[in-house]
Amino acid sequence: MAESGETELVVLGAGPGGYTAAFAAADKGMQVTLIDAFEKPGGTCLYVGCIPSKALLHAAKLLTDARDAQAWGIHFGRPEIDLAALRAQETKVVETLGKNLLELSKRRKVEYIRARATFADSRTLRLDNGSSRRFKHCVIAVGSSPIVPPSLKLESARLMDSTAGLRLEEVPASLLVVGGGYIGLELGCVYAALGSRVTVVELTDGLLPGVDRDLVRPLQSRLEGQFHKIYLGTKVAKLAETAEGIRATLEGEEIEEREPTFGRVLVAVGRRPNSRGLGLENTKVQLDDKGFIRVNEQRRTTDEPIFAIGDVAGEPMLAHKASHEGKVAVEAIAGEPAAFDSRAIPAVVFTDPEIAWCGLSETEAKRQGREVKVVRFPWGASGRAATLGRTEGLTKLVTEPETERLLGMGIVGEGAGELIAEGVVAVEMAASARDLALSIHPHPTLSETVGEAAESVYGPTTHLFRVRR
């Protein structure tokens, strides 16, 4: 094995968590090596995840907005969709961001190596290019991969996981989406907007399992008009390829056709941490029963020189959570006081309408047996939502009865992912509902729904009258 010297810090994985950690360490004067299998930094999120999916969702939104414009007396002709041009624009976005990240790496003098690496021991990585790296510290940021259950595995180009779904090789006449989580619904929205007849099958009794039902209902109502079918409490027992497509065997009480055939099938039932095959057995790093690497509040593993962040280190599997963890790990490596202690990690589902939440939800409060006060402000009372023709939204606050402190916020509606940032700051800063109510929100904006929701903690608001009890 060719020896390639020693590095102060090796970051294994160049996604948002990995490159954030590498850049933060370089900014502190550390010697940093960043290793990933992709040609440029960015990782799964940039190349086969967050960014390409949001680019396609933007295209889908253009199509649905054009159709919704009919309500305003504006009529467009039938859209002509050039898939090659759409894929090229998506690639352009991704490649531009990748080049920018590589340039930022060079400017910071971060050594970027395209390779796969495994641990030889607690201080050495073997690279598949025949070299190795000794290190003083290592941050594992290798992310996660989509799951395809064994019962649904099929050697067929028509069967897609989320990575294949983003390639947009064609717009099938019919698409089965297995899984009603955020990945399945986001990609389902893309294909439905492009012209596919989309059927979603979810094993549990609701879309987006675990998400507040108040937030899911408006989304489900809109999706029922966009998708061909949504089957809840339903299982895809088997898939089989035929000359016409993939035949699915469905099991559930509401099924109209037990063995429908689809042009393509997208399996989006979750992701698993990429902790296997790293050679961790050659270190003291420990995994939990779900395959996540065990870490402490500094993101340090059970092997002192090695840290782990992002999807591989536990849920929620979110890019921004990984980035924050990367900064915490680097601060700890630098000997600074650091701990991952966020009360309000935001989450966003980029469907149409979007769903976003942070902090404590009403569902989680009930699970904990915790007494909370919940208020809801329907967007039917929002002037801005009316001007957009999108009054299906809702802004919801969860507060502590004794102190009026904001514990959580949930939003469903146009631009919810942008609006949730106010809730994140408020929860992290221990703001009260009165703090939000007394903060002047511009008119007419959707942000006013946050201010009026806060006002409703104390009684009627300007645009929403409720009888005091």
C-alpha positions, 0 to 999 in steps of 0.5 A: 500500500502506498503511504500518503502521509498524515493529515490533521483532519480527514473528513470522510464524505463531502456532503453538506455536513462533510464539506461544512466541517472541512471548511470550518476546520480549514478556517481555523487553520487545520490541515484538512483532507476531504474524501468522497466518491463524487468528482466534486464536493457536494455529496448525495444532497447535491448530486442525487438528492436535495438540489436536483429534486428541488430543481425538478419541483420548481419545474413542476410548480411552474406547470401547476401554477400555469394550470391554476392561473385559469381561475384568474382568467389566464389560459396557457396552451398545453405545455410542451415538455422537453425532457432533455432540456429539463434534465440539462437545466437540472444538471447545470444547476448541480454542476455549477454548485459543484464547481463552486464548492470545489473552488471554495475547497481550493481557496481554503487549501482543503485537499480533495480526494475522489476515492472510497475509504475504509478504516484500517485502524483508529488512525488510518484510512485505506483508499481504493486508489491504493494509497492511505491516510494517517490522521489525527482526527476523522469526521465520518459524514458518509450519509445514507442510502435509499432502502428497497425492501427485499420483497420489492427487489426486481431486476427491472429498469422500470423499478426506481429508487429515489436516485433513479427517479431523479434521472427523469429518463421518461415520464411514464403514463402511470407511476406507482409510488411505494411510500407516502413519506416526503421523498415519495410525495415530492417525486410524485408531485414532479411526475404528476405535474409532468403528466404521469398518472400517479398512484401512492401506496402507504402502509400506515393510515396516513401520509407523512407518518409522524407529521402533525395531522393538522398540517398533512390534511390540506396537503392530502386534500390538494394531492387527491386532486393531482394524483390518480389514487392515494391508498392508505393502510395498504401494502405492496406485497409483490412486484412482477415485470410483464410486457406492459409494465410492472404488475403490483399485488396490493393488499388493503381494504380500499383497493379497487384493483388488486393487481394493477400494472404501472409503467414505472414503480418508485420505491421510497420507503426510507433510507438507511445509514451508510455505516456498513462497509467502512471497516469500523470493526477495525476501530472502537466505533460502536453502532446502535441497533439501527446502524447509526454510529453512536456519538455524544453531544460533541459528535465524538464516537466511542473511539476518541479520534473519530467523530460522526455527523449527519445521517450516519449519526442518527435522525433526523436525516436532514442536511442542515442538521448535518451542517450544524453538527459538522461545525460542532465537531470541528469546534470540539476538535479545536478544543473549544466548548461545543455541544449539539443542543438544538431545540428546533431543528426545522424540517420541510416537505417541499410538496405543493403546498409545502409543510414545515415545522420545528420544535415540539409538535402537538403530536409529540406533546401528547405522546409525552403527556405534556400540557400545552396550549395550541392555537391555529390560524387558518390562511382563509383569514389571510389577505395575502393567501387570498391574493395568491389563491392559496387559502388552504394553508394553516399556521399552528403554534404550540406554547407552554401554558404557564410561561406562554413560551413558544415550544413549536411551530408548524406551517402548511402552505405556500412558502412554508419552508421560508416562513418556518425560520421565524419559528426556529429563532423564536423557539431557540431564543425562548421567545413568548407568544407575546414576543411574536404578537408584538413584533410588527409583521409586514402587510400583506404577507404570509408572515402575518399569519405567524403574528396573528397566530401568536395574538390568538393565544390571548383572544380574538385577532384582527382577522379571526374572531373567536368567542372567549371561553 
